[in-house]
Amino acid sequence: MNKWILSGTLTEEPGLYFSESGVAVCSFTIVATSGYGKYFKKIYPQVVTFGKVAEAHAKNLAKGSKIVVVGEGYQKKNKSKGKTYHNLQVKAETIEYLSNINQNRPDTKDNSEYEPPALEDEDFDVPF
């Protein structure tokens, strides 16, 4: 079983793009911390969501938003300029908002908390 539960803060604005088959993909990076003192550590995993849920997260999240992510974690290996980088990524199953939705966006009409739709209602293909 591969299940990650991370609590963190978005380090950037979420990016929204569409796969060749038209599936919405939202990705963003969070900073998650653990430990204290000399054992204090930070990790910066990239979080990815798909479909209508991805569109909702792109609309309602912003840099600085606090969230809890539950999903499948993996490590992606990339090479650039002769160096190898290992990036942590999480394919999110659920995201819980710990702070208010993005109030700075003009398309956000009220101060209510966003309740994302259940993933069971979604019918989409994962683009990879």
C-alpha positions as a Markdown table, in Angstrom:
| # | Residue | x | y | z |
|---|---|---|---|---|
| 1 | Met | 0.0 | 0.0 | 0.0 |
| 2 | Asn | 1.3 | 3.5 | -0.9 |
| 3 | Lys | -0.7 | 6.2 | 0.9 |
| 4 | Trp | 0.8 | 9.6 | 1.8 |
| 5 | Ile | -0.9 | 12.1 | 4.1 |
| 6 | Leu | 0.7 | 15.5 | 4.0 |
| 7 | Ser | -0.2 | 18.9 | 5.5 |
| 8 | Gly | 1.4 | 21.9 | 3.9 |
| 9 | Thr | 1.2 | 25.3 | 2.3 |
| 10 | Leu | 1.2 | 26.0 | -1.4 |
| 11 | Thr | 4.5 | 27.6 | -2.5 |
| 12 | Glu | 3.1 | 28.8 | -5.8 |
| 13 | Glu | -0.1 | 29.5 | -7.7 |
| 14 | Pro | -1.7 | 26.3 | -9.0 |
| 15 | Gly | -1.2 | 25.6 | -12.7 |
| 16 | Leu | -4.0 | 24.3 | -14.8 |
| 17 | Tyr | -3.5 | 22.6 | -18.2 |
| 18 | Phe | -5.3 | 20.1 | -20.3 |
| 19 | Ser | -4.0 | 16.7 | -21.6 |
| 20 | Glu | -4.2 | 15.8 | -25.3 |
| 21 | Ser | -7.4 | 13.9 | -24.5 |
| 22 | Gly | -9.0 | 17.0 | -22.9 |
| 23 | Val | -8.6 | 16.0 | -19.2 |
| 24 | Ala | -7.9 | 18.9 | -16.8 |
| 25 | Val | -4.7 | 18.6 | -14.8 |
| 26 | Cys | -3.9 | 20.9 | -11.8 |
| 27 | Ser | -0.5 | 20.8 | -10.3 |
| 28 | Phe | 1.2 | 22.8 | -7.6 |
| 29 | Thr | 4.0 | 22.5 | -5.0 |
| 30 | Ile | 3.5 | 22.5 | -1.2 |
| 31 | Val | 6.0 | 22.7 | 1.6 |
| 32 | Ala | 5.5 | 20.2 | 4.3 |
| 33 | Thr | 7.6 | 20.2 | 7.5 |
| 34 | Ser | 8.4 | 17.7 | 10.3 |
| 35 | Gly | 10.6 | 17.6 | 13.3 |
| 36 | Tyr | 12.0 | 20.4 | 15.4 |
| 37 | Gly | 15.4 | 22.0 | 16.3 |
| 38 | Lys | 18.3 | 20.3 | 14.5 |
| 39 | Tyr | 15.8 | 17.6 | 13.2 |
| 40 | Phe | 13.6 | 20.2 | 11.5 |
| 41 | Lys | 13.0 | 19.2 | 7.8 |
| 42 | Lys | 11.1 | 20.5 | 4.8 |
| 43 | Ile | 10.0 | 18.6 | 1.7 |
| 44 | Tyr | 8.5 | 20.1 | -1.4 |
| 45 | Pro | 6.3 | 17.6 | -3.1 |
| 46 | Gln | 4.4 | 18.4 | -6.3 |
| 47 | Val | 0.6 | 17.6 | -6.0 |
| 48 | Val | -1.4 | 16.6 | -9.0 |
| 49 | Thr | -5.2 | 16.3 | -9.5 |
| 50 | Phe | -7.4 | 15.5 | -12.5 |
| 51 | Gly | -10.8 | 16.3 | -14.0 |
| 52 | Lys | -13.4 | 18.6 | -12.7 |
| 53 | Val | -11.8 | 18.4 | -9.3 |
| 54 | Ala | -8.6 | 19.8 | -10.8 |
| 55 | Glu | -10.5 | 22.7 | -12.3 |
| 56 | Ala | -12.0 | 23.5 | -8.9 |
| 57 | His | -8.6 | 23.4 | -7.1 |
| 58 | Ala | -7.1 | 25.7 | -9.7 |
| 59 | Lys | -9.9 | 28.2 | -9.1 |
| 60 | Asn | -10.0 | 28.0 | -5.3 |
| 61 | Leu | -6.4 | 27.5 | -4.2 |
| 62 | Ala | -3.7 | 30.2 | -4.2 |
| 63 | Lys | -0.1 | 30.6 | -3.0 |
| 64 | Gly | -0.1 | 30.4 | 0.8 |
| 65 | Ser | -3.3 | 28.2 | 1.0 |
| 66 | Lys | -3.0 | 25.6 | 3.8 |
| 67 | Ile | -4.2 | 22.1 | 2.8 |
| 68 | Val | -4.1 | 18.4 | 3.7 |
| 69 | Val | -3.4 | 16.0 | 0.9 |
| 70 | Val | -4.1 | 12.3 | 0.9 |
| 71 | Gly | -2.9 | 10.3 | -2.1 |
| 72 | Glu | -0.4 | 8.0 | -3.8 |
| 73 | Gly | 3.2 | 9.2 | -3.5 |
| 74 | Tyr | 6.1 | 8.5 | -5.9 |
| 75 | Gln | 9.5 | 9.8 | -6.8 |
| 76 | Lys | 10.2 | 11.0 | -10.3 |
| 77 | Lys | 13.8 | 11.0 | -11.5 |
| 78 | Asn | 14.9 | 13.7 | -13.9 |
| 79 | Lys | 18.2 | 14.5 | -15.5 |
| 80 | Ser | 19.2 | 18.1 | -16.4 |
| 81 | Lys | 22.6 | 19.5 | -17.4 |
| 82 | Gly | 24.3 | 16.3 | -16.3 |
| 83 | Lys | 22.7 | 16.2 | -12.8 |
| 84 | Thr | 20.1 | 13.8 | -11.6 |
| 85 | Tyr | 17.2 | 15.2 | -9.6 |
| 86 | His | 14.6 | 13.2 | -7.6 |
| 87 | Asn | 11.2 | 15.0 | -7.3 |
| 88 | Leu | 8.5 | 13.9 | -4.9 |
| 89 | Gln | 5.0 | 13.8 | -6.4 |
| 90 | Val | 1.6 | 13.0 | -5.0 |
| 91 | Lys | -1.4 | 12.0 | -7.1 |
| 92 | Ala | -4.0 | 13.4 | -4.8 |
| 93 | Glu | -7.1 | 11.4 | -3.9 |
| 94 | Thr | -8.5 | 14.0 | -1.6 |
| 95 | Ile | -7.5 | 17.6 | -0.6 |
| 96 | Glu | -8.9 | 19.2 | 2.5 |
| 97 | Tyr | -8.7 | 23.0 | 2.7 |
| 98 | Leu | -7.4 | 24.3 | 6.0 |
| 99 | Ser | -7.7 | 28.0 | 5.0 |
| 100 | Asn | -10.4 | 29.9 | 3.2 |
| 101 | Ile | -10.8 | 29.6 | -0.6 |
| 102 | Asn | -9.0 | 32.1 | -2.7 |
| 103 | Gln | -10.9 | 35.4 | -2.1 |
| 104 | Asn | -8.7 | 37.4 | -4.6 |
| 105 | Arg | -10.1 | 35.7 | -7.7 |
| 106 | Pro | -13.0 | 37.6 | -9.4 |
| 107 | Asp | -14.9 | 34.4 | -10.1 |
| 108 | Thr | -15.1 | 33.5 | -6.4 |
| 109 | Lys | -18.5 | 34.9 | -5.4 |
| 110 | Asp | -18.8 | 34.2 | -1.7 |
| 111 | Asn | -16.9 | 33.4 | 1.5 |
| 112 | Ser | -18.3 | 29.8 | 1.9 |
| 113 | Glu | -15.9 | 26.9 | 2.1 |
| 114 | Tyr | -15.5 | 24.8 | -1.1 |
| 115 | Glu | -16.7 | 21.2 | -0.9 |
| 116 | Pro | -15.0 | 19.3 | -3.7 |
| 117 | Pro | -17.1 | 16.6 | -5.5 |
| 118 | Ala | -16.6 | 13.0 | -4.7 |
| 119 | Leu | -14.1 | 11.2 | -6.9 |
| 120 | Glu | -16.5 | 8.4 | -7.5 |
| 121 | Asp | -18.7 | 10.7 | -9.5 |
| 122 | Glu | -15.8 | 11.5 | -11.9 |
| 123 | Asp | -15.3 | 9.6 | -15.1 |
| 124 | Phe | -11.9 | 10.4 | -16.6 |
| 125 | Asp | -8.8 | 8.8 | -17.9 |
| 126 | Val | -5.5 | 9.4 | -16.1 |
| 127 | Pro | -3.2 | 10.9 | -18.8 |
| 128 | Phe | -0.2 | 8.8 | -17.9 |
